[in-house]
Amino acid sequence: MKPYSPYVLLFLVFFSNLSLVCSQEGTPENPAPSAVAPPYGHLFNTTYLDLSTIYNDLVADSINYLLPPPVNGTTSSQDDQYLRENVFDNATKKQIHEAKDSVDSIFSYSYTLGNHFSAHDLPKTKALFDKVDDDARLAIYIAKRFYGRRRPMHSSGYSYPSGHSTRAFLWDTLLAEVFPNNKSELENQAKVKAWNRVILGRHYPADVYAGRAFGIYLAQQLLGNPDFQQAWQAAQEEMKACLGTL
C-alpha cells in the first residue's frame, strides 16, 4: 500500500468516523487566481454577506483551514483522485441510495432535531435561511470561480469547494449555537451530507474538506453582521419556543 501524503492524511483524520456513520444511515484544472475576474460585489445583491470581503479573503488566503486545491500532477492531486475513485467504486447500494435521497436544506437537520424542525413550524427561521442560502450560493459561486477546479467524471462546472458541503457546515455551525447539546450529532450529520458528494462521485475529498472550512467561515461572517444578528435572534427564539432546548 502506497504511503499517503500529508494532504490526504488530513482528509482521513477529519473523516475518520464517516464510514461508520454512513453505514448507518475530466481532469482537474486549477488556473491561477489572477486569471479569475475580480470582486463581484457590484454585480450581485446580497442580504448579509459582503462578497468583496469574501473575495479579498480568498485572495489573501486568510480563511482558516481552506487550503488551495491540489495542483495537477502532484502526489496530493493523485491521492485525492485515488480516494474519490476508491470511495465511489466501493460504495454500497444503501450508501448510494441514501446519498441520492439526501436533501439539500437546513430542514434536513430534522433528522437530528426532530420533526418539528420544519419550514411549516418555523416560518421565521425559513424566511431567514431563504436569504442566507441565496447569499451562500453567491459566495460559493465566487469561491468556485476563484479556484477553478473542474469537477470529476467530466461533469460541467467547478467543484472546489463543494457547495453542498459548504451549506451543510454553514447550517451545522449556526444550529450548534442554538442547540449546543446536539453539537456532535449536528456535526456528524453535516459530515455525512458532505461525504455523500464523494460517494456519488460528484466531488473529490479535497472539495468537501474545503466546503467544511468555507461553510464555517461563512457562518462566522454572518454572525458578525448586525442585521443578521437581529434576524437570527428572532429565529433562535422561534426555534427554542417550538423545540425547547433538546
KOLTORVO-379801 format. One record per residue (C-alpha): x negated, y negated, z negated; residue number from 1. Coordinates in pm, whole numbers. Layout:
<pts>
<px: X | py: Y | pz: Z | k: NUM> .
...
</pts>
This chain:
<pts>
<px: 0 | py: 0 | pz: 0 | k: 1> .
<px: -148 | py: -333 | pz: 102 | k: 2> .
<px: -209 | py: -598 | pz: -167 | k: 3> .
<px: 37 | py: -884 | pz: -182 | k: 4> .
<px: -69 | py: -1247 | pz: -151 | k: 5> .
<px: -8 | py: -1484 | pz: -447 | k: 6> .
<px: 277 | py: -1639 | pz: -246 | k: 7> .
<px: 462 | py: -1307 | pz: -227 | k: 8> .
<px: 390 | py: -1221 | pz: -591 | k: 9> .
<px: 575 | py: -1542 | pz: -676 | k: 10> .
<px: 884 | py: -1406 | pz: -499 | k: 11> .
<px: 855 | py: -1068 | pz: -665 | k: 12> .
<px: 828 | py: -1218 | pz: -1013 | k: 13> .
<px: 1119 | py: -1457 | pz: -958 | k: 14> .
<px: 1350 | py: -1194 | pz: -809 | k: 15> .
<px: 1230 | py: -907 | pz: -1027 | k: 16> .
<px: 1579 | py: -833 | pz: -1160 | k: 17> .
<px: 1770 | py: -874 | pz: -836 | k: 18> .
<px: 1763 | py: -512 | pz: -726 | k: 19> .
<px: 1941 | py: -415 | pz: -1047 | k: 20> .
<px: 2192 | py: -698 | pz: -1022 | k: 21> .
<px: 2264 | py: -635 | pz: -654 | k: 22> .
<px: 2318 | py: -264 | pz: -715 | k: 23> .
<px: 2594 | py: -367 | pz: -946 | k: 24> .
<px: 2792 | py: -568 | pz: -761 | k: 25> .
<px: 1224 | py: -1536 | pz: 1677 | k: 26> .
<px: 906 | py: -1618 | pz: 1523 | k: 27> .
<px: 895 | py: -1894 | pz: 1263 | k: 28> .
<px: 779 | py: -2234 | pz: 1382 | k: 29> .
<px: 651 | py: -2492 | pz: 1138 | k: 30> .
<px: 600 | py: -2830 | pz: 1303 | k: 31> .
<px: 408 | py: -3093 | pz: 1113 | k: 32> .
<px: 629 | py: -3325 | pz: 905 | k: 33> .
<px: 511 | py: -3619 | pz: 1114 | k: 34> .
<px: 695 | py: -3465 | pz: 1409 | k: 35> .
<px: 1029 | py: -3499 | pz: 1231 | k: 36> .
<px: 1245 | py: -3809 | pz: 1254 | k: 37> .
<px: 1209 | py: -4048 | pz: 955 | k: 38> .
<px: 1470 | py: -4129 | pz: 686 | k: 39> .
<px: 1833 | py: -4057 | pz: 763 | k: 40> .
<px: 1993 | py: -4285 | pz: 504 | k: 41> .
<px: 2113 | py: -4531 | pz: 769 | k: 42> .
<px: 2280 | py: -4253 | pz: 971 | k: 43> .
<px: 2485 | py: -4071 | pz: 711 | k: 44> .
<px: 2720 | py: -4179 | pz: 437 | k: 45> .
<px: 2681 | py: -4006 | pz: 104 | k: 46> .
<px: 2862 | py: -4048 | pz: -226 | k: 47> .
<px: 2598 | py: -3966 | pz: -485 | k: 48> .
<px: 2269 | py: -3861 | pz: -323 | k: 49> .
<px: 2016 | py: -4108 | pz: -184 | k: 50> .
<px: 1893 | py: -3943 | pz: 136 | k: 51> .
<px: 1598 | py: -4179 | pz: 176 | k: 52> .
<px: 1472 | py: -4084 | pz: -170 | k: 53> .
<px: 1508 | py: -3716 | pz: -85 | k: 54> .
<px: 1319 | py: -3761 | pz: 241 | k: 55> .
<px: 1042 | py: -3955 | pz: 69 | k: 56> .
<px: 1010 | py: -3684 | pz: -196 | k: 57> .
<px: 977 | py: -3423 | pz: 79 | k: 58> .
<px: 705 | py: -3629 | pz: 247 | k: 59> .
<px: 523 | py: -3680 | pz: -83 | k: 60> .
<px: 552 | py: -3307 | pz: -165 | k: 61> .
<px: 675 | py: -3409 | pz: -510 | k: 62> .
<px: 965 | py: -3167 | pz: -559 | k: 63> .
<px: 882 | py: -2916 | pz: -832 | k: 64> .
<px: 811 | py: -2564 | pz: -704 | k: 65> .
<px: 914 | py: -2647 | pz: -346 | k: 66> .
<px: 619 | py: -2509 | pz: -153 | k: 67> .
<px: 586 | py: -2566 | pz: 222 | k: 68> .
<px: 690 | py: -2258 | pz: 423 | k: 69> .
<px: 417 | py: -2006 | pz: 503 | k: 70> .
<px: 209 | py: -2101 | pz: 806 | k: 71> .
<px: 238 | py: -1873 | pz: 1108 | k: 72> .
<px: -31 | py: -1611 | pz: 1131 | k: 73> .
<px: -133 | py: -1629 | pz: 764 | k: 74> .
<px: -111 | py: -1345 | pz: 515 | k: 75> .
<px: 169 | py: -1528 | pz: 335 | k: 76> .
<px: 373 | py: -1550 | pz: 656 | k: 77> .
<px: 315 | py: -1184 | pz: 738 | k: 78> .
<px: 410 | py: -1077 | pz: 387 | k: 79> .
<px: 723 | py: -1293 | pz: 397 | k: 80> .
<px: 830 | py: -1128 | pz: 722 | k: 81> .
<px: 745 | py: -783 | pz: 586 | k: 82> .
<px: 958 | py: -839 | pz: 275 | k: 83> .
<px: 1253 | py: -964 | pz: 478 | k: 84> .
<px: 1238 | py: -663 | pz: 709 | k: 85> .
<px: 1198 | py: -423 | pz: 418 | k: 86> .
<px: 1498 | py: -563 | pz: 229 | k: 87> .
<px: 1711 | py: -579 | pz: 544 | k: 88> .
<px: 1621 | py: -226 | pz: 658 | k: 89> .
<px: 1678 | py: -68 | pz: 317 | k: 90> .
<px: 1994 | py: -247 | pz: 207 | k: 91> .
<px: 2274 | py: -10 | pz: 111 | k: 92> .
<px: 2619 | py: -27 | pz: 268 | k: 93> .
<px: 2752 | py: -151 | pz: -65 | k: 94> .
<px: 2497 | py: -431 | pz: -81 | k: 95> .
<px: 2569 | py: -536 | pz: 277 | k: 96> .
<px: 2945 | py: -530 | pz: 219 | k: 97> .
<px: 2916 | py: -740 | pz: -98 | k: 98> .
<px: 2674 | py: -982 | pz: 69 | k: 99> .
<px: 2917 | py: -1035 | pz: 357 | k: 100> .
<px: 3202 | py: -1092 | pz: 113 | k: 101> .
<px: 3011 | py: -1348 | pz: -93 | k: 102> .
<px: 3200 | py: -1679 | pz: -93 | k: 103> .
<px: 3000 | py: -1999 | pz: -46 | k: 104> .
<px: 3190 | py: -2205 | pz: -303 | k: 105> .
<px: 3137 | py: -2326 | pz: -656 | k: 106> .
<px: 3457 | py: -2146 | pz: -748 | k: 107> .
<px: 3292 | py: -1814 | pz: -668 | k: 108> .
<px: 3146 | py: -1857 | pz: -1017 | k: 109> .
<px: 3485 | py: -1743 | pz: -1146 | k: 110> .
<px: 3306 | py: -1405 | pz: -1137 | k: 111> .
<px: 3116 | py: -1531 | pz: -1443 | k: 112> .
<px: 3352 | py: -1793 | pz: -1588 | k: 113> .
<px: 3689 | py: -1623 | pz: -1539 | k: 114> .
<px: 3989 | py: -1655 | pz: -1310 | k: 115> .
<px: 4091 | py: -1997 | pz: -1442 | k: 116> .
<px: 3772 | py: -2140 | pz: -1293 | k: 117> .
<px: 3958 | py: -2217 | pz: -974 | k: 118> .
<px: 4043 | py: -2505 | pz: -743 | k: 119> .
<px: 4407 | py: -2471 | pz: -843 | k: 120> .
<px: 4341 | py: -2504 | pz: -1217 | k: 121> .
<px: 4063 | py: -2763 | pz: -1188 | k: 122> .
<px: 4169 | py: -3034 | pz: -939 | k: 123> .
<px: 3927 | py: -3299 | pz: -1071 | k: 124> .
<px: 3640 | py: -3053 | pz: -1051 | k: 125> .
<px: 3737 | py: -2958 | pz: -697 | k: 126> .
<px: 3758 | py: -3321 | pz: -587 | k: 127> .
<px: 3414 | py: -3392 | pz: -732 | k: 128> .
<px: 3249 | py: -3091 | pz: -573 | k: 129> .
<px: 3404 | py: -3160 | pz: -235 | k: 130> .
<px: 3193 | py: -3478 | pz: -241 | k: 131> .
<px: 2890 | py: -3305 | pz: -394 | k: 132> .
<px: 2897 | py: -3034 | pz: -127 | k: 133> .
<px: 2922 | py: -3293 | pz: 152 | k: 134> .
<px: 2618 | py: -3473 | pz: 10 | k: 135> .
<px: 2427 | py: -3146 | pz: -36 | k: 136> .
<px: 2486 | py: -3037 | pz: 323 | k: 137> .
<px: 2329 | py: -3359 | pz: 449 | k: 138> .
<px: 2033 | py: -3322 | pz: 212 | k: 139> .
<px: 1985 | py: -2961 | pz: 325 | k: 140> .
<px: 2002 | py: -3072 | pz: 688 | k: 141> .
<px: 1723 | py: -3322 | pz: 625 | k: 142> .
<px: 1506 | py: -3063 | pz: 449 | k: 143> .
<px: 1560 | py: -2804 | pz: 722 | k: 144> .
<px: 1469 | py: -3058 | pz: 991 | k: 145> .
<px: 1168 | py: -3171 | pz: 791 | k: 146> .
<px: 1017 | py: -2824 | pz: 760 | k: 147> .
<px: 1146 | py: -2696 | pz: 1095 | k: 148> .
<px: 1113 | py: -2326 | pz: 1020 | k: 149> .
<px: 1301 | py: -2113 | pz: 1272 | k: 150> .
<px: 1549 | py: -1856 | pz: 1148 | k: 151> .
<px: 1462 | py: -1485 | pz: 1167 | k: 152> .
<px: 1621 | py: -1246 | pz: 1416 | k: 153> .
<px: 1615 | py: -1512 | pz: 1689 | k: 154> .
<px: 1908 | py: -1693 | pz: 1529 | k: 155> .
<px: 1957 | py: -2058 | pz: 1614 | k: 156> .
<px: 1876 | py: -2340 | pz: 1376 | k: 157> .
<px: 1635 | py: -2377 | pz: 1088 | k: 158> .
<px: 1606 | py: -2164 | pz: 778 | k: 159> .
<px: 1391 | py: -2345 | pz: 520 | k: 160> .
<px: 1526 | py: -2399 | pz: 262 | k: 161> .
<px: 1826 | py: -2169 | pz: 265 | k: 162> .
<px: 2143 | py: -2376 | pz: 246 | k: 163> .
<px: 2344 | py: -2105 | pz: 69 | k: 164> .
<px: 2067 | py: -2062 | pz: -188 | k: 165> .
<px: 2034 | py: -2437 | pz: -240 | k: 166> .
<px: 2405 | py: -2471 | pz: -312 | k: 167> .
<px: 2406 | py: -2161 | pz: -535 | k: 168> .
<px: 2138 | py: -2306 | pz: -763 | k: 169> .
<px: 2278 | py: -2658 | pz: -746 | k: 170> .
<px: 2610 | py: -2524 | pz: -878 | k: 171> .
<px: 2438 | py: -2295 | pz: -1128 | k: 172> .
<px: 2229 | py: -2579 | pz: -1273 | k: 173> .
<px: 2528 | py: -2807 | pz: -1320 | k: 174> .
<px: 2758 | py: -2539 | pz: -1460 | k: 175> .
<px: 2495 | py: -2428 | pz: -1710 | k: 176> .
<px: 2520 | py: -2777 | pz: -1861 | k: 177> .
<px: 2889 | py: -2721 | pz: -1929 | k: 178> .
<px: 2866 | py: -2355 | pz: -2031 | k: 179> .
<px: 2524 | py: -2305 | pz: -2192 | k: 180> .
<px: 2635 | py: -1974 | pz: -2345 | k: 181> .
<px: 2670 | py: -1839 | pz: -1990 | k: 182> .
<px: 2340 | py: -1975 | pz: -1859 | k: 183> .
<px: 2183 | py: -1633 | pz: -1794 | k: 184> .
<px: 2493 | py: -1493 | pz: -1623 | k: 185> .
<px: 2530 | py: -1801 | pz: -1404 | k: 186> .
<px: 2165 | py: -1785 | pz: -1302 | k: 187> .
<px: 2190 | py: -1414 | pz: -1223 | k: 188> .
<px: 2492 | py: -1480 | pz: -1002 | k: 189> .
<px: 2301 | py: -1756 | pz: -821 | k: 190> .
<px: 2010 | py: -1515 | pz: -765 | k: 191> .
<px: 2244 | py: -1254 | pz: -619 | k: 192> .
<px: 2405 | py: -1513 | pz: -389 | k: 193> .
<px: 2058 | py: -1624 | pz: -275 | k: 194> .
<px: 1920 | py: -1274 | pz: -221 | k: 195> .
<px: 2229 | py: -1182 | pz: -18 | k: 196> .
<px: 2085 | py: -1402 | pz: 255 | k: 197> .
<px: 1780 | py: -1175 | pz: 277 | k: 198> .
<px: 1994 | py: -861 | pz: 258 | k: 199> .
<px: 2188 | py: -985 | pz: 561 | k: 200> .
<px: 1867 | py: -1071 | pz: 747 | k: 201> .
<px: 1963 | py: -1438 | pz: 773 | k: 202> .
<px: 1666 | py: -1569 | pz: 574 | k: 203> .
<px: 1313 | py: -1493 | pz: 463 | k: 204> .
<px: 1241 | py: -1457 | pz: 90 | k: 205> .
<px: 1050 | py: -1787 | pz: 103 | k: 206> .
<px: 1366 | py: -1959 | pz: 228 | k: 207> .
<px: 1575 | py: -1852 | pz: -70 | k: 208> .
<px: 1300 | py: -1929 | pz: -320 | k: 209> .
<px: 1277 | py: -2278 | pz: -168 | k: 210> .
<px: 1656 | py: -2302 | pz: -194 | k: 211> .
<px: 1629 | py: -2245 | pz: -568 | k: 212> .
<px: 1376 | py: -2527 | pz: -606 | k: 213> .
<px: 1572 | py: -2763 | pz: -381 | k: 214> .
<px: 1905 | py: -2686 | pz: -548 | k: 215> .
<px: 1767 | py: -2763 | pz: -894 | k: 216> .
<px: 1612 | py: -3082 | pz: -758 | k: 217> .
<px: 1943 | py: -3196 | pz: -605 | k: 218> .
<px: 2122 | py: -3127 | pz: -935 | k: 219> .
<px: 1867 | py: -3349 | pz: -1110 | k: 220> .
<px: 1921 | py: -3622 | pz: -853 | k: 221> .
<px: 2296 | py: -3607 | pz: -910 | k: 222> .
<px: 2259 | py: -3618 | pz: -1287 | k: 223> .
<px: 2050 | py: -3933 | pz: -1252 | k: 224> .
<px: 2330 | py: -4113 | pz: -1067 | k: 225> .
<px: 2562 | py: -4320 | pz: -1295 | k: 226> .
<px: 2860 | py: -4284 | pz: -1058 | k: 227> .
<px: 2819 | py: -3908 | pz: -1053 | k: 228> .
<px: 2784 | py: -3901 | pz: -1431 | k: 229> .
<px: 3117 | py: -4076 | pz: -1472 | k: 230> .
<px: 3299 | py: -3831 | pz: -1244 | k: 231> .
<px: 3104 | py: -3542 | pz: -1393 | k: 232> .
<px: 3219 | py: -3632 | pz: -1743 | k: 233> .
<px: 3582 | py: -3614 | pz: -1633 | k: 234> .
<px: 3520 | py: -3280 | pz: -1462 | k: 235> .
<px: 3347 | py: -3140 | pz: -1771 | k: 236> .
<px: 3640 | py: -3241 | pz: -1992 | k: 237> .
<px: 3879 | py: -3072 | pz: -1748 | k: 238> .
<px: 3674 | py: -2750 | pz: -1740 | k: 239> .
<px: 3638 | py: -2734 | pz: -2118 | k: 240> .
<px: 4010 | py: -2801 | pz: -2169 | k: 241> .
<px: 4101 | py: -2527 | pz: -1923 | k: 242> .
<px: 3834 | py: -2267 | pz: -2002 | k: 243> .
<px: 3724 | py: -2356 | pz: -2353 | k: 244> .
<px: 3357 | py: -2316 | pz: -2447 | k: 245> .
<px: 3341 | py: -1948 | pz: -2337 | k: 246> .
</pts>
